[in-house]
Amino acid sequence: MTNEERIKCNAIIHLAAGSAAGVAAVSAQIPCADQVLLVPIEITMVISLGKVFGIDITGSAAKGVLAGKLGIIGGMALSQALCGWIPLAGNIINAAAASGMVEALGWAIANDFSVSARHAA
């Protein structure tokens, strides 16, 4: 990954992680409510990361990429189930978990795309 690609990925991933934190913070007490809003954020992130590396990704292909990373997404659901119901603390924990999960997911995908783009060239 070049320095320019890393800078672009950083902006995309941090924006998605921040958005995910906001969504998760306000929906912590509603089981699975955040997933309805987190999936579009994650799909947009995957498509945007693909563009950084010249990889054209459709929405359905982005869903496939996300499905391959279900362990990370599952961690978010576990966090919400364990802590989301606690007022204020649950909101903070849920926001931190969502942000961290999206951040990890984004960098895993960016690294995969970087390798794929290098092999395709």
Residue pairs with C-beta under 8 A, 6 or more apart in sequence:
1 9
1 110
1 111
1 114
5 52
5 53
5 110
5 114
8 52
9 49
9 52
9 106
9 107
9 110
12 45
12 48
12 49
12 52
12 106
13 45
13 49
13 102
13 103
13 106
13 107
13 110
14 103
15 45
16 41
16 42
16 44
16 45
16 102
16 106
17 98
17 99
17 100
17 102
17 103
17 106
18 99
19 41
20 38
20 41
20 42
20 98
20 99
20 101
20 102
21 95
21 96
21 98
21 99
22 95
23 34
23 37
23 38
23 41
23 98
24 34
24 38
24 76
24 80
24 91
24 94
24 95
24 97
24 98
24 99
25 91
25 92
25 94
25 95
26 91
27 33
27 34
27 37
27 94
28 34
28 80
28 83
28 84
28 85
28 90
28 91
28 93
28 94
28 95
29 84
29 85
29 87
29 90
29 91
31 80
31 81
31 84
32 77
32 80
34 76
34 80
34 94
34 98
35 76
35 77
38 76
38 98
38 102
39 63
39 66
41 102
42 62
42 66
42 73
42 102
42 105
43 59
43 62
43 63
43 66
45 102
45 105
45 106
45 109
46 57
46 62
46 65
46 66
46 109
47 57
47 58
47 59
47 62
49 106
49 109
49 110
49 113
50 56
50 57
50 62
50 113
52 110
52 113
53 113
53 114
53 116
53 117
54 117
55 113
55 116
55 117
57 65
65 109
65 112
66 73
66 105
69 105
69 108
69 109
72 101
72 104
72 105
72 108
73 101
73 105
75 97
75 101
76 97
76 98
76 101
79 93
79 94
79 97
79 98
80 94
80 97
83 89
83 90
83 93
83 94
83 97
84 90
84 91
84 93
84 94
86 93
